[in-house]
C-alpha cells in the first residue's frame, strides 16, 4: 500500500513510463506517457483515436508504472461512465487535452483508464 507521501511524490511526477503487454505479440511494450492524480485516483487518458497502450490494456489489464519510487505493478480498468470521464477531463490539469478537442468529444471518445496498484 502506498503511503500519503508516496502518493504525493507520484502525483508530482506528471510524465512516467508504463509497460503493457502487447495484445498481439504478448511482449512487454514500454512507452512514456502523462498521468494524473485526480480525486484520489491515478488516471491515464489521451486524445480520441486508437492508442496501442489502451488496446493492450483492454486485452490484458496488467500494467507496470515506472516511477521515481521504483516500478509499481497494478491493474488498469477503463473509465466508461460519462460523469466520471467529464469530471476527470474538466480538471485544470488536463487543459491541454481540451485544447486538442471539445470536451464533449473527449468525454465520448478519449481513451481513459484508472490504475489500482497491487
Secondary structure, 3 states (H helix, E strand, C coil): CCCHHHHHHHHHCCEEEEEEECCCCCCEEEEEEECEEECCEEEEECCCCCCHHHHHHHHCCEEEEEECCEEEEEEEEECCCHHHHHHHHHCHHHHHHHHHCCHHHHHHHCCEEEEEEC
